[in-house]
Amino acid sequence: MARVLLFGPLRDLAGWRERTIDAGSLSGLKALIAAEDATLAEALDGPGVQVALDQALVRGDRALGPASEVAFLPPMSGG
């Protein structure tokens, strides 16, 4: 079971900050989210959204372990 965290506008869009979801990979996790909330799934695939797996930024598909933490981070701006 992966611990899934949403931050900023992603959290606001979903209406939740943290959930536990049973998925074996990031792509599987996104598919489960898409089946429940297509708008959130589209936002998670949006430009600038980053994924942290166990507190390390990752790209592409990755396997999830039984105690994985997946955080979806909205686009950041700075100066």
PDB file of N, CA, C and O in Angstrom:
ATOM      1  N   MET A   1       0.848  -1.181   0.000  1.00  0.00           N
ATOM      2  CA  MET A   1       0.000   0.000   0.000  1.00  0.00           C
ATOM      3  C   MET A   1       0.894   1.245   0.000  1.00  0.00           C
ATOM      4  O   MET A   1       1.722   1.425   0.893  1.00  0.00           O
ATOM      5  N   ALA A   2       0.719   2.080  -0.990  1.00  0.00           N
ATOM      6  CA  ALA A   2       1.498   3.306  -1.081  1.00  0.00           C
ATOM      7  C   ALA A   2       0.774   4.432  -0.343  1.00  0.00           C
ATOM      8  O   ALA A   2      -0.446   4.575  -0.426  1.00  0.00           O
ATOM      9  N   ARG A   3       1.544   5.204   0.362  1.00  0.00           N
ATOM     10  CA  ARG A   3       1.017   6.410   0.997  1.00  0.00           C
ATOM     11  C   ARG A   3       1.139   7.519  -0.047  1.00  0.00           C
ATOM     12  O   ARG A   3       2.243   7.840  -0.489  1.00  0.00           O
ATOM     13  N   VAL A   4       0.012   8.100  -0.438  1.00  0.00           N
ATOM     14  CA  VAL A   4      -0.021   9.104  -1.497  1.00  0.00           C
ATOM     15  C   VAL A   4      -0.315  10.462  -0.874  1.00  0.00           C
ATOM     16  O   VAL A   4      -1.272  10.620  -0.117  1.00  0.00           O
ATOM     17  N   LEU A   5       0.529  11.441  -1.209  1.00  0.00           N
ATOM     18  CA  LEU A   5       0.389  12.788  -0.682  1.00  0.00           C
ATOM     19  C   LEU A   5       0.191  13.768  -1.824  1.00  0.00           C
ATOM     20  O   LEU A   5       0.853  13.668  -2.858  1.00  0.00           O
ATOM     21  N   LEU A   6      -0.715  14.711  -1.640  1.00  0.00           N
ATOM     22  CA  LEU A   6      -0.946  15.776  -2.610  1.00  0.00           C
ATOM     23  C   LEU A   6      -0.675  17.109  -1.921  1.00  0.00           C
ATOM     24  O   LEU A   6      -0.971  17.278  -0.738  1.00  0.00           O
ATOM     25  N   PHE A   7      -0.112  18.050  -2.669  1.00  0.00           N
ATOM     26  CA  PHE A   7       0.223  19.350  -2.099  1.00  0.00           C
ATOM     27  C   PHE A   7      -0.376  20.481  -2.931  1.00  0.00           C
ATOM     28  O   PHE A   7      -0.637  20.322  -4.123  1.00  0.00           O
ATOM     29  N   GLY A   8      -0.587  21.621  -2.283  1.00  0.00           N
ATOM     30  CA  GLY A   8      -1.032  22.843  -2.936  1.00  0.00           C
ATOM     31  C   GLY A   8      -2.337  22.671  -3.689  1.00  0.00           C
ATOM     32  O   GLY A   8      -3.284  22.073  -3.178  1.00  0.00           O
ATOM     33  N   PRO A   9      -2.386  23.204  -4.923  1.00  0.00           N
ATOM     34  CA  PRO A   9      -3.630  23.150  -5.686  1.00  0.00           C
ATOM     35  C   PRO A   9      -4.073  21.729  -6.036  1.00  0.00           C
ATOM     36  O   PRO A   9      -5.257  21.494  -6.277  1.00  0.00           O
ATOM     37  N   LEU A  10      -3.146  20.794  -6.064  1.00  0.00           N
ATOM     38  CA  LEU A  10      -3.526  19.396  -6.322  1.00  0.00           C
ATOM     39  C   LEU A  10      -4.383  18.877  -5.167  1.00  0.00           C
ATOM     40  O   LEU A  10      -5.383  18.194  -5.382  1.00  0.00           O
ATOM     41  N   ARG A  11      -3.984  19.206  -3.964  1.00  0.00           N
ATOM     42  CA  ARG A  11      -4.744  18.822  -2.763  1.00  0.00           C
ATOM     43  C   ARG A  11      -6.123  19.475  -2.792  1.00  0.00           C
ATOM     44  O   ARG A  11      -7.130  18.830  -2.499  1.00  0.00           O
ATOM     45  N   ASP A  12      -6.160  20.757  -3.147  1.00  0.00           N
ATOM     46  CA  ASP A  12      -7.429  21.475  -3.195  1.00  0.00           C
ATOM     47  C   ASP A  12      -8.359  20.872  -4.242  1.00  0.00           C
ATOM     48  O   ASP A  12      -9.556  20.725  -3.996  1.00  0.00           O
ATOM     49  N   LEU A  13      -7.824  20.527  -5.399  1.00  0.00           N
ATOM     50  CA  LEU A  13      -8.624  19.934  -6.475  1.00  0.00           C
ATOM     51  C   LEU A  13      -9.202  18.579  -6.057  1.00  0.00           C
ATOM     52  O   LEU A  13     -10.366  18.283  -6.324  1.00  0.00           O
ATOM     53  N   ALA A  14      -8.376  17.763  -5.401  1.00  0.00           N
ATOM     54  CA  ALA A  14      -8.802  16.418  -5.014  1.00  0.00           C
ATOM     55  C   ALA A  14      -9.743  16.416  -3.817  1.00  0.00           C
ATOM     56  O   ALA A  14     -10.619  15.558  -3.704  1.00  0.00           O
ATOM     57  N   GLY A  15      -9.554  17.384  -2.924  1.00  0.00           N
ATOM     58  CA  GLY A  15     -10.339  17.391  -1.699  1.00  0.00           C
ATOM     59  C   GLY A  15      -9.762  16.482  -0.628  1.00  0.00           C
ATOM     60  O   GLY A  15     -10.416  16.213   0.380  1.00  0.00           O
ATOM     61  N   TRP A  16      -8.550  16.011  -0.837  1.00  0.00           N
ATOM     62  CA  TRP A  16      -7.858  15.207   0.172  1.00  0.00           C
ATOM     63  C   TRP A  16      -6.358  15.486   0.093  1.00  0.00           C
ATOM     64  O   TRP A  16      -5.847  15.890  -0.952  1.00  0.00           O
ATOM     65  N   ARG A  17      -5.664  15.268   1.203  1.00  0.00           N
ATOM     66  CA  ARG A  17      -4.232  15.505   1.276  1.00  0.00           C
ATOM     67  C   ARG A  17      -3.436  14.197   1.270  1.00  0.00           C
ATOM     68  O   ARG A  17      -2.343  14.126   0.709  1.00  0.00           O
ATOM     69  N   GLU A  18      -3.993  13.183   1.892  1.00  0.00           N
ATOM     70  CA  GLU A  18      -3.258  11.924   2.047  1.00  0.00           C
ATOM     71  C   GLU A  18      -4.216  10.751   1.933  1.00  0.00           C
ATOM     72  O   GLU A  18      -5.330  10.781   2.456  1.00  0.00           O
ATOM     73  N   ARG A  19      -3.755   9.712   1.234  1.00  0.00           N
ATOM     74  CA  ARG A  19      -4.512   8.467   1.096  1.00  0.00           C
ATOM     75  C   ARG A  19      -3.552   7.305   0.999  1.00  0.00           C
ATOM     76  O   ARG A  19      -2.380   7.474   0.662  1.00  0.00           O
ATOM     77  N   THR A  20      -4.053   6.138   1.293  1.00  0.00           N
ATOM     78  CA  THR A  20      -3.301   4.909   1.074  1.00  0.00           C
ATOM     79  C   THR A  20      -3.959   4.177  -0.091  1.00  0.00           C
ATOM     80  O   THR A  20      -5.158   3.901  -0.071  1.00  0.00           O
ATOM     81  N   ILE A  21      -3.149   3.869  -1.108  1.00  0.00           N
ATOM     82  CA  ILE A  21      -3.671   3.236  -2.318  1.00  0.00           C
ATOM     83  C   ILE A  21      -2.812   2.020  -2.638  1.00  0.00           C
ATOM     84  O   ILE A  21      -1.584   2.091  -2.595  1.00  0.00           O
ATOM     85  N   ASP A  22      -3.452   0.916  -2.957  1.00  0.00           N
ATOM     86  CA  ASP A  22      -2.751  -0.325  -3.277  1.00  0.00           C
ATOM     87  C   ASP A  22      -2.438  -0.366  -4.768  1.00  0.00           C
ATOM     88  O   ASP A  22      -3.322  -0.603  -5.591  1.00  0.00           O
ATOM     89  N   ALA A  23      -1.171  -0.133  -5.107  1.00  0.00           N
ATOM     90  CA  ALA A  23      -0.730  -0.155  -6.505  1.00  0.00           C
ATOM     91  C   ALA A  23       0.703  -0.654  -6.549  1.00  0.00           C
ATOM     92  O   ALA A  23       1.475  -0.425  -5.619  1.00  0.00           O
ATOM     93  N   GLY A  24       1.060  -1.337  -7.630  1.00  0.00           N
ATOM     94  CA  GLY A  24       2.397  -1.899  -7.756  1.00  0.00           C
ATOM     95  C   GLY A  24       3.389  -1.006  -8.470  1.00  0.00           C
ATOM     96  O   GLY A  24       4.591  -1.273  -8.463  1.00  0.00           O
ATOM     97  N   SER A  25       2.883   0.071  -9.098  1.00  0.00           N
ATOM     98  CA  SER A  25       3.763   0.962  -9.847  1.00  0.00           C
ATOM     99  C   SER A  25       3.144   2.357  -9.893  1.00  0.00           C
ATOM    100  O   SER A  25       1.966   2.540  -9.585  1.00  0.00           O
ATOM    101  N   LEU A  26       3.957   3.334 -10.284  1.00  0.00           N
ATOM    102  CA  LEU A  26       3.428   4.683 -10.422  1.00  0.00           C
ATOM    103  C   LEU A  26       2.346   4.743 -11.497  1.00  0.00           C
ATOM    104  O   LEU A  26       1.331   5.417 -11.321  1.00  0.00           O
ATOM    105  N   SER A  27       2.559   4.042 -12.607  1.00  0.00           N
ATOM    106  CA  SER A  27       1.544   4.061 -13.667  1.00  0.00           C
ATOM    107  C   SER A  27       0.249   3.417 -13.184  1.00  0.00           C
ATOM    108  O   SER A  27      -0.837   3.890 -13.516  1.00  0.00           O
ATOM    109  N   GLY A  28       0.353   2.351 -12.410  1.00  0.00           N
ATOM    110  CA  GLY A  28      -0.836   1.712 -11.846  1.00  0.00           C
ATOM    111  C   GLY A  28      -1.542   2.621 -10.860  1.00  0.00           C
ATOM    112  O   GLY A  28      -2.772   2.660 -10.814  1.00  0.00           O
ATOM    113  N   LEU A  29      -0.770   3.349 -10.073  1.00  0.00           N
ATOM    114  CA  LEU A  29      -1.328   4.298  -9.119  1.00  0.00           C
ATOM    115  C   LEU A  29      -2.100   5.389  -9.849  1.00  0.00           C
ATOM    116  O   LEU A  29      -3.219   5.731  -9.464  1.00  0.00           O
ATOM    117  N   LYS A  30      -1.501   5.934 -10.902  1.00  0.00           N
ATOM    118  CA  LYS A  30      -2.175   6.977 -11.675  1.00  0.00           C
ATOM    119  C   LYS A  30      -3.442   6.440 -12.342  1.00  0.00           C
ATOM    120  O   LYS A  30      -4.438   7.156 -12.441  1.00  0.00           O
ATOM    121  N   ALA A  31      -3.414   5.198 -12.793  1.00  0.00           N
ATOM    122  CA  ALA A  31      -4.607   4.594 -13.408  1.00  0.00           C
ATOM    123  C   ALA A  31      -5.729   4.462 -12.383  1.00  0.00           C
ATOM    124  O   ALA A  31      -6.890   4.711 -12.706  1.00  0.00           O
ATOM    125  N   LEU A  32      -5.403   4.079 -11.166  1.00  0.00           N
ATOM    126  CA  LEU A  32      -6.420   3.965 -10.119  1.00  0.00           C
ATOM    127  C   LEU A  32      -7.006   5.332  -9.783  1.00  0.00           C
ATOM    128  O   LEU A  32      -8.212   5.466  -9.580  1.00  0.00           O
ATOM    129  N   ILE A  33      -6.147   6.342  -9.727  1.00  0.00           N
ATOM    130  CA  ILE A  33      -6.623   7.700  -9.462  1.00  0.00           C
ATOM    131  C   ILE A  33      -7.511   8.170 -10.612  1.00  0.00           C
ATOM    132  O   ILE A  33      -8.550   8.785 -10.374  1.00  0.00           O
ATOM    133  N   ALA A  34      -7.116   7.889 -11.856  1.00  0.00           N
ATOM    134  CA  ALA A  34      -7.892   8.298 -13.030  1.00  0.00           C
ATOM    135  C   ALA A  34      -9.270   7.656 -13.042  1.00  0.00           C
ATOM    136  O   ALA A  34     -10.248   8.287 -13.443  1.00  0.00           O
ATOM    137  N   ALA A  35      -9.351   6.400 -12.604  1.00  0.00           N
ATOM    138  CA  ALA A  35     -10.636   5.707 -12.570  1.00  0.00           C
ATOM    139  C   ALA A  35     -11.591   6.364 -11.578  1.00  0.00           C
ATOM    140  O   ALA A  35     -12.810   6.298 -11.739  1.00  0.00           O
ATOM    141  N   GLU A  36     -11.031   6.992 -10.561  1.00  0.00           N
ATOM    142  CA  GLU A  36     -11.844   7.634  -9.530  1.00  0.00           C
ATOM    143  C   GLU A  36     -12.094   9.111  -9.815  1.00  0.00           C
ATOM    144  O   GLU A  36     -13.171   9.629  -9.521  1.00  0.00           O
ATOM    145  N   ASP A  37     -11.087   9.796 -10.394  1.00  0.00           N
ATOM    146  CA  ASP A  37     -11.188  11.248 -10.569  1.00  0.00           C
ATOM    147  C   ASP A  37     -10.374  11.669 -11.792  1.00  0.00           C
ATOM    148  O   ASP A  37      -9.171  11.914 -11.696  1.00  0.00           O
ATOM    149  N   ALA A  38     -11.044  11.748 -12.940  1.00  0.00           N
ATOM    150  CA  ALA A  38     -10.368  12.075 -14.202  1.00  0.00           C
ATOM    151  C   ALA A  38      -9.747  13.469 -14.177  1.00  0.00           C
ATOM    152  O   ALA A  38      -8.688  13.683 -14.767  1.00  0.00           O
ATOM    153  N   THR A  39     -10.386  14.409 -13.510  1.00  0.00           N
ATOM    154  CA  THR A  39      -9.856  15.772 -13.436  1.00  0.00           C
ATOM    155  C   THR A  39      -8.541  15.799 -12.668  1.00  0.00           C
ATOM    156  O   THR A  39      -7.593  16.465 -13.082  1.00  0.00           O
ATOM    157  N   LEU A  40      -8.481  15.084 -11.558  1.00  0.00           N
ATOM    158  CA  LEU A  40      -7.248  15.002 -10.786  1.00  0.00           C
ATOM    159  C   LEU A  40      -6.163  14.305 -11.598  1.00  0.00           C
ATOM    160  O   LEU A  40      -5.016  14.751 -11.609  1.00  0.00           O
ATOM    161  N   ALA A  41      -6.511  13.227 -12.271  1.00  0.00           N
ATOM    162  CA  ALA A  41      -5.528  12.497 -13.082  1.00  0.00           C
ATOM    163  C   ALA A  41      -4.922  13.404 -14.144  1.00  0.00           C
ATOM    164  O   ALA A  41      -3.715  13.374 -14.382  1.00  0.00           O
ATOM    165  N   GLU A  42      -5.768  14.210 -14.780  1.00  0.00           N
ATOM    166  CA  GLU A  42      -5.274  15.148 -15.795  1.00  0.00           C
ATOM    167  C   GLU A  42      -4.320  16.159 -15.164  1.00  0.00           C
ATOM    168  O   GLU A  42      -3.282  16.480 -15.742  1.00  0.00           O
ATOM    169  N   ALA A  43      -4.669  16.658 -13.990  1.00  0.00           N
ATOM    170  CA  ALA A  43      -3.810  17.622 -13.297  1.00  0.00           C
ATOM    171  C   ALA A  43      -2.475  17.005 -12.911  1.00  0.00           C
ATOM    172  O   ALA A  43      -1.442  17.667 -13.005  1.00  0.00           O
ATOM    173  N   LEU A  44      -2.476  15.741 -12.476  1.00  0.00           N
ATOM    174  CA  LEU A  44      -1.228  15.076 -12.086  1.00  0.00           C
ATOM    175  C   LEU A  44      -0.287  14.899 -13.267  1.00  0.00           C
ATOM    176  O   LEU A  44       0.930  14.842 -13.089  1.00  0.00           O
ATOM    177  N   ASP A  45      -0.842  14.813 -14.480  1.00  0.00           N
ATOM    178  CA  ASP A  45      -0.027  14.681 -15.684  1.00  0.00           C
ATOM    179  C   ASP A  45       0.291  16.038 -16.309  1.00  0.00           C
ATOM    180  O   ASP A  45       0.900  16.106 -17.376  1.00  0.00           O
ATOM    181  N   GLY A  46      -0.118  17.107 -15.649  1.00  0.00           N
ATOM    182  CA  GLY A  46       0.062  18.451 -16.195  1.00  0.00           C
ATOM    183  C   GLY A  46       1.509  18.907 -16.173  1.00  0.00           C
ATOM    184  O   GLY A  46       2.357  18.310 -15.509  1.00  0.00           O
ATOM    185  N   PRO A  47       1.778  19.983 -16.916  1.00  0.00           N
ATOM    186  CA  PRO A  47       3.144  20.503 -16.984  1.00  0.00           C
ATOM    187  C   PRO A  47       3.626  20.994 -15.621  1.00  0.00           C
ATOM    188  O   PRO A  47       2.891  21.657 -14.888  1.00  0.00           O
ATOM    189  N   GLY A  48       4.840  20.667 -15.304  1.00  0.00           N
ATOM    190  CA  GLY A  48       5.459  21.141 -14.074  1.00  0.00           C
ATOM    191  C   GLY A  48       5.184  20.317 -12.837  1.00  0.00           C
ATOM    192  O   GLY A  48       5.827  20.527 -11.809  1.00  0.00           O
ATOM    193  N   VAL A  49       4.241  19.377 -12.902  1.00  0.00           N
ATOM    194  CA  VAL A  49       3.961  18.528 -11.737  1.00  0.00           C
ATOM    195  C   VAL A  49       5.088  17.510 -11.609  1.00  0.00           C
ATOM    196  O   VAL A  49       5.432  16.821 -12.569  1.00  0.00           O
ATOM    197  N   GLN A  50       5.651  17.428 -10.420  1.00  0.00           N
ATOM    198  CA  GLN A  50       6.735  16.491 -10.163  1.00  0.00           C
ATOM    199  C   GLN A  50       6.269  15.399  -9.214  1.00  0.00           C
ATOM    200  O   GLN A  50       5.326  15.580  -8.444  1.00  0.00           O
ATOM    201  N   VAL A  51       6.950  14.264  -9.285  1.00  0.00           N
ATOM    202  CA  VAL A  51       6.629  13.127  -8.423  1.00  0.00           C
ATOM    203  C   VAL A  51       7.856  12.803  -7.579  1.00  0.00           C
ATOM    204  O   VAL A  51       8.965  12.661  -8.096  1.00  0.00           O
ATOM    205  N   ALA A  52       7.638  12.689  -6.279  1.00  0.00           N
ATOM    206  CA  ALA A  52       8.692  12.252  -5.371  1.00  0.00           C
ATOM    207  C   ALA A  52       8.310  10.863  -4.858  1.00  0.00           C
ATOM    208  O   ALA A  52       7.222  10.659  -4.319  1.00  0.00           O
ATOM    209  N   LEU A  53       9.216   9.930  -5.036  1.00  0.00           N
ATOM    210  CA  LEU A  53       9.026   8.570  -4.534  1.00  0.00           C
ATOM    211  C   LEU A  53      10.006   8.375  -3.393  1.00  0.00           C
ATOM    212  O   LEU A  53      11.220   8.436  -3.585  1.00  0.00           O
ATOM    213  N   ASP A  54       9.480   8.143  -2.221  1.00  0.00           N
ATOM    214  CA  ASP A  54      10.303   8.004  -1.017  1.00  0.00           C
ATOM    215  C   ASP A  54      11.265   9.179  -0.879  1.00  0.00           C
ATOM    216  O   ASP A  54      12.448   9.004  -0.585  1.00  0.00           O
ATOM    217  N   GLN A  55      10.731  10.381  -1.096  1.00  0.00           N
ATOM    218  CA  GLN A  55      11.396  11.664  -0.909  1.00  0.00           C
ATOM    219  C   GLN A  55      12.516  11.945  -1.910  1.00  0.00           C
ATOM    220  O   GLN A  55      13.402  12.753  -1.633  1.00  0.00           O
ATOM    221  N   ALA A  56      12.485  11.288  -3.065  1.00  0.00           N
ATOM    222  CA  ALA A  56      13.434  11.563  -4.147  1.00  0.00           C
ATOM    223  C   ALA A  56      12.633  11.794  -5.423  1.00  0.00           C
ATOM    224  O   ALA A  56      11.759  10.999  -5.766  1.00  0.00           O
ATOM    225  N   LEU A  57      12.933  12.881  -6.123  1.00  0.00           N
ATOM    226  CA  LEU A  57      12.227  13.163  -7.373  1.00  0.00           C
ATOM    227  C   LEU A  57      12.530  12.087  -8.403  1.00  0.00           C
ATOM    228  O   LEU A  57      13.678  11.670  -8.562  1.00  0.00           O
ATOM    229  N   VAL A  58      11.494  11.643  -9.101  1.00  0.00           N
ATOM    230  CA  VAL A  58      11.638  10.597 -10.118  1.00  0.00           C
ATOM    231  C   VAL A  58      10.875  11.008 -11.372  1.00  0.00           C
ATOM    232  O   VAL A  58       9.993  11.866 -11.335  1.00  0.00           O
ATOM    233  N   ARG A  59      11.241  10.373 -12.481  1.00  0.00           N
ATOM    234  CA  ARG A  59      10.535  10.557 -13.750  1.00  0.00           C
ATOM    235  C   ARG A  59      10.196   9.180 -14.283  1.00  0.00           C
ATOM    236  O   ARG A  59      10.900   8.206 -14.018  1.00  0.00           O
ATOM    237  N   GLY A  60       9.127   9.109 -15.026  1.00  0.00           N
ATOM    238  CA  GLY A  60       8.747   7.841 -15.630  1.00  0.00           C
ATOM    239  C   GLY A  60       8.106   6.904 -14.623  1.00  0.00           C
ATOM    240  O   GLY A  60       7.768   7.293 -13.505  1.00  0.00           O
ATOM    241  N   ASP A  61       7.952   5.671 -15.045  1.00  0.00           N
ATOM    242  CA  ASP A  61       7.302   4.667 -14.201  1.00  0.00           C
ATOM    243  C   ASP A  61       8.312   4.056 -13.244  1.00  0.00           C
ATOM    244  O   ASP A  61       9.474   3.860 -13.600  1.00  0.00           O
ATOM    245  N   ARG A  62       7.876   3.762 -12.055  1.00  0.00           N
ATOM    246  CA  ARG A  62       8.711   3.118 -11.040  1.00  0.00           C
ATOM    247  C   ARG A  62       7.866   2.106 -10.287  1.00  0.00           C
ATOM    248  O   ARG A  62       6.657   2.281 -10.136  1.00  0.00           O
ATOM    249  N   ALA A  63       8.504   1.056  -9.821  1.00  0.00           N
ATOM    250  CA  ALA A  63       7.822   0.077  -8.969  1.00  0.00           C
ATOM    251  C   ALA A  63       7.615   0.680  -7.587  1.00  0.00           C
ATOM    252  O   ALA A  63       8.438   1.455  -7.100  1.00  0.00           O
ATOM    253  N   LEU A  64       6.499   0.310  -6.964  1.00  0.00           N
ATOM    254  CA  LEU A  64       6.202   0.755  -5.611  1.00  0.00           C
ATOM    255  C   LEU A  64       6.330  -0.422  -4.664  1.00  0.00           C
ATOM    256  O   LEU A  64       5.856  -1.522  -4.948  1.00  0.00           O
ATOM    257  N   GLY A  65       6.972  -0.178  -3.546  1.00  0.00           N
ATOM    258  CA  GLY A  65       7.091  -1.202  -2.519  1.00  0.00           C
ATOM    259  C   GLY A  65       5.931  -1.106  -1.541  1.00  0.00           C
ATOM    260  O   GLY A  65       5.098  -0.206  -1.646  1.00  0.00           O
ATOM    261  N   PRO A  66       5.874  -2.033  -0.589  1.00  0.00           N
ATOM    262  CA  PRO A  66       4.752  -2.065   0.351  1.00  0.00           C
ATOM    263  C   PRO A  66       4.673  -0.833   1.256  1.00  0.00           C
ATOM    264  O   PRO A  66       3.607  -0.530   1.792  1.00  0.00           O
ATOM    265  N   ALA A  67       5.778  -0.130   1.428  1.00  0.00           N
ATOM    266  CA  ALA A  67       5.765   1.046   2.309  1.00  0.00           C
ATOM    267  C   ALA A  67       6.176   2.309   1.557  1.00  0.00           C
ATOM    268  O   ALA A  67       6.697   3.245   2.164  1.00  0.00           O
ATOM    269  N   SER A  68       5.947   2.348   0.244  1.00  0.00           N
ATOM    270  CA  SER A  68       6.339   3.508  -0.550  1.00  0.00           C
ATOM    271  C   SER A  68       5.521   4.743  -0.192  1.00  0.00           C
ATOM    272  O   SER A  68       4.349   4.655   0.172  1.00  0.00           O
ATOM    273  N   GLU A  69       6.175   5.895  -0.308  1.00  0.00           N
ATOM    274  CA  GLU A  69       5.497   7.174  -0.167  1.00  0.00           C
ATOM    275  C   GLU A  69       5.619   7.888  -1.510  1.00  0.00           C
ATOM    276  O   GLU A  69       6.720   8.069  -2.029  1.00  0.00           O
ATOM    277  N   VAL A  70       4.478   8.290  -2.064  1.00  0.00           N
ATOM    278  CA  VAL A  70       4.451   8.991  -3.342  1.00  0.00           C
ATOM    279  C   VAL A  70       3.843  10.361  -3.102  1.00  0.00           C
ATOM    280  O   VAL A  70       2.716  10.481  -2.620  1.00  0.00           O
ATOM    281  N   ALA A  71       4.606  11.395  -3.447  1.00  0.00           N
ATOM    282  CA  ALA A  71       4.124  12.763  -3.291  1.00  0.00           C
ATOM    283  C   ALA A  71       4.041  13.419  -4.662  1.00  0.00           C
ATOM    284  O   ALA A  71       4.994  13.379  -5.440  1.00  0.00           O
ATOM    285  N   PHE A  72       2.897  14.021  -4.947  1.00  0.00           N
ATOM    286  CA  PHE A  72       2.716  14.781  -6.176  1.00  0.00           C
ATOM    287  C   PHE A  72       2.863  16.253  -5.826  1.00  0.00           C
ATOM    288  O   PHE A  72       2.125  16.786  -4.997  1.00  0.00           O
ATOM    289  N   LEU A  73       3.829  16.903  -6.471  1.00  0.00           N
ATOM    290  CA  LEU A  73       4.176  18.280  -6.155  1.00  0.00           C
ATOM    291  C   LEU A  73       3.749  19.201  -7.287  1.00  0.00           C
ATOM    292  O   LEU A  73       4.102  18.949  -8.439  1.00  0.00           O
ATOM    293  N   PRO A  74       3.002  20.256  -6.998  1.00  0.00           N
ATOM    294  CA  PRO A  74       2.549  21.152  -8.053  1.00  0.00           C
ATOM    295  C   PRO A  74       3.725  21.944  -8.607  1.00  0.00           C
ATOM    296  O   PRO A  74       4.798  21.977  -8.004  1.00  0.00           O
ATOM    297  N   PRO A  75       3.523  22.584  -9.760  1.00  0.00           N
ATOM    298  CA  PRO A  75       4.595  23.429 -10.316  1.00  0.00           C
ATOM    299  C   PRO A  75       5.005  24.485  -9.293  1.00  0.00           C
ATOM    300  O   PRO A  75       4.175  25.040  -8.572  1.00  0.00           O
ATOM    301  N   MET A  76       6.282  24.739  -9.255  1.00  0.00           N
ATOM    302  CA  MET A  76       6.816  25.724  -8.303  1.00  0.00           C
ATOM    303  C   MET A  76       7.318  26.929  -9.085  1.00  0.00           C
ATOM    304  O   MET A  76       7.753  26.819 -10.232  1.00  0.00           O
ATOM    305  N   SER A  77       7.245  28.059  -8.443  1.00  0.00           N
ATOM    306  CA  SER A  77       7.847  29.247  -9.031  1.00  0.00           C
ATOM    307  C   SER A  77       8.720  29.886  -7.967  1.00  0.00           C
ATOM    308  O   SER A  77       8.510  29.685  -6.771  1.00  0.00           O
ATOM    309  N   GLY A  78       9.651  30.618  -8.390  1.00  0.00           N
ATOM    310  CA  GLY A  78      10.547  31.240  -7.424  1.00  0.00           C
ATOM    311  C   GLY A  78      11.257  32.411  -8.075  1.00  0.00           C
ATOM    312  O   GLY A  78      11.083  32.711  -9.256  1.00  0.00           O
ATOM    313  N   GLY A  79      12.039  33.035  -7.277  1.00  0.00           N
ATOM    314  CA  GLY A  79      12.732  34.197  -7.833  1.00  0.00           C
ATOM    315  C   GLY A  79      14.003  34.452  -7.124  1.00  0.00           C
ATOM    316  O   GLY A  79      14.719  35.395  -7.461  1.00  0.00           O
TER     317      GLY A  79
END
